[in-house]
Amino acid sequence: MKKIGLLSDTHSCWDERYRTHFSGCDEIWHAGDIGDIDLLRKLEEIAPVRAVRGNIDHGDVARLCPEVQEFEIEGVKVWMTHIGGYPGRYSPGVGKILAGNGTRLMISGHSHILKVIPDRRLGLLHVNPGAAGYHGWQKVRTLVRMTLDNGTITDLEVIELSNREK
C-alpha cells in the first residue's frame, strides 16, 4: 500500500501546507509547471518525488524532469504528463498511447482545473489535481491524496488550500 500526494502547476509557489498535507505520503507526484528546482528539493524533504516538466519549466527542472513518466506502483500502471487532456478530449496522440499500454491511472496538469474522471472506454482513471500555486485564473488552489494498493486506487481526497489571492 502506498499513499500518494499529487499536485501540479505550482509555478514556483511553496506553501508550507504542502508539507502538512503530504507528511505520511510514500511518494509525491508533480504533474508539471514546477517553476523552480528548489520547490522539488523541498518536496523531496517530505517524500520521494516523481515529476514531469511543464510548458513553463526550463533550466534544471527541464533537464531533470522528463515530459512523460510511465511506471507501475502497487499493481497500478501510471502514465503522467503535463499536457494530456482528459477523457473524450485527450491531447493529440495521447488517447492512442493510453489505449495500447494498460494504463490504469492517467495524471495530467496544465488546465488548472481539478478533474477526476473515469474513462470507461480505456478502463482508467484520469486525475488532474488542479493548480497548487497562485499563478493563473483558478479560484481555489488544490492538492490530491490517494492510496494505491494491490491494483486499486482508493481514498482519493481533494484538499482545498485557499482561494487564489495571497
N, C-alpha and C positions, 0 to 999 in steps of 0.2 A: 504494500500500500504506500502510495506517495501523495503527499499534499503539495499542490502546485499553486503558486501565486502568479498571476498573469496581469500584465499591464502593457500599454502602448502609448505612443505619442506624448512622451514626457517633455520633449523639446527642451532638454537641459534642466527641467524643474525638479529639484529634490524636495520632497516633503517628508519630514520625519515620521509621518504616519505610515509611509511605506514600510518602515522598519516594524512598527507596531502591528500592522495587519499581516505582514509576511513572516513574522517570527513564528517558528514552528513549521514553516513550509520546508519541504525537502529540496525543492527547486523553485527558481523564479524564472519565468519566461517573459521576454520583452519583444513585442511584435513591431519594433522599428520606430523611427523618428525619435531616437535616443537623445541626440543632440551633443552631449559631452561625454567623453570616455570616463570622467570622474563619476558620473551617475552610475555606470556599470560597476565601477570599483566599489561604490557604497553598497549597491545591491549585493555584490559578492561577499560583503561582510555579514550579510544575513543568511544567504544560502547560495549554492552553486547556481550560475546563471546561464541560460541559453538565450541567445538574442539574434535577431536578423536586422540588417540595416534597412533604413527607410529612405525616402526620397530627399530628406534634409540632411542625412548623415554623410559626413566626409571625414577626411583625416584618419585618425586612429580608429574611430568607430567603423568606418567603411573598410579599413584594412582588416580588422579583427572579426567583423560580423558578416556572414555570408548573406546573400539575397534570400536564400531558402534554407530552412533546416528541415530535414526529414529524419525521423528517428522513431524507435519503438521504446515504450516505457510501460511497465506493468501490463504488458499484453495489449497496449493500445498504440496503434500506428498513428503518428502525428505528422502533419505537414504544416509548417509555419512560414509565412512570408508577410511582408508589409502591405503590399497592394495585391489583394487576391479576389476582391469582390465577395459575393455571397450567393447562396443557392438561388438558382434561376438567373443570376446576373454575375457570374464569375468573370474575372478579367480574361482577356483573350488567351486561350491555351490552357488556362488553369483547370477548367472542368474536364478537359481531355486527360490531363495528367492525373487528376484525382480519380477518374473513372477506372483507371487501369492499375492503380498501385495499392489498393487495400487500405487506404487512409480511413480511420475511424473518427479522427478529431482534426479539423482544419482551423487554424488560427490565423487571423489577419488583423491589421490595424488600419491606419490611413484615414478613414472616414470621420473619425472622432465620434462615431455613433455606436453606442453599446448595442450589440445584437447577439442573441443566442438563438440559432435557427437549425432545426434538424433538416437535413437533406435526405428525404426518404428515398429519392431516386438513387443516390450514391451510397446510402447507408452510413452516413457520417453526421457528426455534429459540427456545425460552424460556430465559432466564438470570436467576436470582435469585442475586446474589453473596453472600448471607448477610449477616451483620452484622459490620462492621469495628470497632464500638465496644464498650464494656464493658457498657452498659445492656442488660438483657434476660436471657433464660434460656439463650441459646446457650452451649455449652461451648467451642467453638472460634471465634475471630474470623477472618474470611476476606476475601480480595480475589480478583479475577479479572483476568486479562490475556488479550487475544485480538488476532488480526490480521484485518483486513478488507482484501480485495484482489480487485478485479475481480469483484465479485459473490459472493465466497466468504468464509466465516468459518473461519479456521484457527488453529492453535496456541493453542487455548483452554487456559489453565492456571489452576489453583486455587492460591492462596497461603494457607497457614495461618500466622497471626501468632502466636498463643499461645492458651492456654486463657483462659477468661473472667476469671479472677482477675487483678487488677492486680499 
